[in-house]
Amino acid sequence: MRIETIAVHAGHRVDPSTGAVAPPLVLSTTFEHAPDGVASHGFIYSRSKNPNRLDLEESLTALEGGAGTAAFASGLAATMAVFQSLAPGDRVVAPTDAYYGTGAMLRDVFASWGLETVFADLADAAAAERAILPGTRLVWIETPSNPLLKITDITRLAELAHRAGAVLACDNTWPTPLLQRPLDLGADLSIHSTTKYLGGHSDVTGGAVVSRKQDAMFERIVMMQSRGGAAPSPFDCWLIQRGIRSLPYRMRGHCENAARIAAFLATHPRVAAVHYPGLPSHPGHEVARRQMSGFGGMLSIQVKGGRDAAMAVTGRVRLFTCATSLGATESLIEHRASVETPGSGTPEDLLRLSIGLEHPDDLIEDLTQALG
């Protein structure tokens, strides 16, 4: 089946008891089981398993072409479960440009826990080869990266990781399975903040880990889902599943709008740089064109005049909302250095834009007046 059909049908079925076409929301925390503890209906307690969560996991597994999915209460909870599946003393290689929460977790939580983390520019093949040494247990990549939209060659990193005996985990939040399929390119795990494009409406928080294989590492991640307690609520799963059904057509709109706006900004005299892999001038354009079916709805710009000039733009926009997060129907703009931890490395003149589904001409007019 084509991915549009999978998005509509995977994890969905007519409710046998009522004939309801929309899936029922199962709010019960506990389920009847046999006196000997056998889960005669397949469920015992909602933290360990819930019908709505199983539907969501089935959908994500089908979308990514994986063997199994573990859904979590947030993207960071999903990320933490991957790192918790490792052992103290294990070596991790992670990118220098990535969602700051991932790096902060490795530095602030797992360093004292005993993980050894090496940060490198994994979009640079030579730097990646120097960093991924034998004995590395996990290589974490994010492509396109947040916030500089660097492109990492997934196939090449999979080769380097597997040669070193490591697992390759790819944060696939920004492109979604509609634009990029890391498991088909050799990655072992695909991680999502389902809060973003999969939910798509700024009204739900969630995360997920999709595994290429039902192996021991994935079993540990599933164990962390239950034992750690960071499971998503039934309603959160229901909302994300509803968002997935329209994902293919929303992503087309995000991509079309972002391409129009990136091309406009690339010629604007007040813009020093545009970071968008759909531009032929982007250093990762050829790799992105090879491994993505579209270039996404995210871009970053650097504004001439530094921090003050960039901040002034966020204060003048009218259609864009100055807010964190991304991937919903409304367009957002954010001065990332202001919301990240000090020393994150994000340029002070950088603004990150999540391009929504408004008419692109209206968004261009808003940016024109805001840039001055």
Rosetta blueprint (number, residue, H / E / L):
1 M L
2 R L
3 I H
4 E H
5 T H
6 I H
7 A H
8 V H
9 H H
10 A L
11 G L
12 H L
13 R L
14 V L
15 D L
16 P L
17 S L
18 T L
19 G L
20 A L
21 V L
22 A L
23 P L
24 P L
25 L L
26 V L
27 L L
28 S L
29 T L
30 T E
31 F L
32 E L
33 H L
34 A L
35 P L
36 D L
37 G L
38 V L
39 A L
40 S L
41 H L
42 G L
43 F L
44 I L
45 Y E
46 S L
47 R L
48 S L
49 K L
50 N L
51 P H
52 N H
53 R H
54 L H
55 D H
56 L H
57 E H
58 E H
59 S H
60 L H
61 T H
62 A H
63 L H
64 E H
65 G L
66 G L
67 A L
68 G E
69 T E
70 A E
71 A E
72 F E
73 A L
74 S L
75 G H
76 L H
77 A H
78 A H
79 T H
80 M H
81 A H
82 V H
83 F H
84 Q H
85 S L
86 L L
87 A L
88 P L
89 G L
90 D L
91 R E
92 V E
93 V E
94 A E
95 P E
96 T L
97 D L
98 A L
99 Y L
100 Y H
101 G H
102 T H
103 G H
104 A H
105 M H
106 L H
107 R H
108 D H
109 V H
110 F H
111 A H
112 S H
113 W H
114 G L
115 L L
116 E E
117 T E
118 V E
119 F E
120 A E
121 D L
122 L L
123 A L
124 D L
125 A H
126 A H
127 A H
128 A H
129 E H
130 R H
131 A H
132 I L
133 L L
134 P L
135 G L
136 T E
137 R E
138 L E
139 V E
140 W E
141 I E
142 E E
143 T L
144 P L
145 S L
146 N L
147 P L
148 L L
149 L L
150 K L
151 I L
152 T L
153 D L
154 I H
155 T H
156 R H
157 L H
158 A H
159 E H
160 L H
161 A H
162 H H
163 R H
164 A L
165 G L
166 A L
167 V E
168 L E
169 A E
170 C E
171 D E
172 N L
173 T L
174 W L
175 P L
176 T H
177 P H
178 L H
179 L H
180 Q L
181 R L
182 P H
183 L H
184 D H
185 L H
186 G L
187 A L
188 D L
189 L E
190 S E
191 I E
192 H E
193 S L
194 T L
195 T L
196 K L
197 Y L
198 L L
199 G L
200 G L
201 H L
202 S L
203 D L
204 V L
205 T L
206 G L
207 G E
208 A E
209 V E
210 V E
211 S E
212 R L
213 K L
214 Q L
215 D L
216 A H
217 M H
218 F H
219 E H
220 R H
221 I H
222 V H
223 M H
224 M H
225 Q H
226 S H
227 R H
228 G L
229 G L
230 A L
231 A L
232 P L
233 S L
234 P H
235 F H
236 D H
237 C H
238 W H
239 L H
240 I H
241 Q H
242 R H
243 G H
244 I H
245 R H
246 S L
247 L H
248 P H
249 Y H
250 R H
251 M H
252 R H
253 G H
254 H H
255 C H
256 E H
257 N H
258 A H
259 A H
260 R H
261 I H
262 A H
263 A H
264 F H
265 L H
266 A H
267 T L
268 H L
269 P L
270 R L
271 V E
272 A E
273 A E
274 V E
275 H E
276 Y L
277 P L
278 G L
279 L L
280 P L
281 S L
282 H L
283 P L
284 G L
285 H H
286 E H
287 V H
288 A H
289 R H
290 R H
291 Q H
292 M L
293 S L
294 G L
295 F L
296 G L
297 G L
298 M E
299 L E
300 S E
301 I E
302 Q E
303 V E
304 K L
305 G L
306 G H
307 R H
308 D H
309 A H
310 A H
311 M H
312 A H
313 V H
314 T H
315 G H
316 R H
317 V L
318 R L
319 L L
320 F L
321 T E
322 C E
323 A L
324 T L
325 S L
326 L L
327 G L
328 A L
329 T L
330 E L
331 S L
332 L E
333 I E
334 E E
335 H L
336 R H
337 A H
338 S H
339 V H
340 E L
341 T L
342 P L
343 G L
344 S L
345 G L
346 T L
347 P L
348 E L
349 D L
350 L E
351 L E
352 R E
353 L E
354 S E
355 I L
356 G L
357 L L
358 E L
359 H L
360 P H
361 D H
362 D H
363 L H
364 I H
365 E H
366 D H
367 L H
368 T H
369 Q H
370 A H
371 L H
372 G L
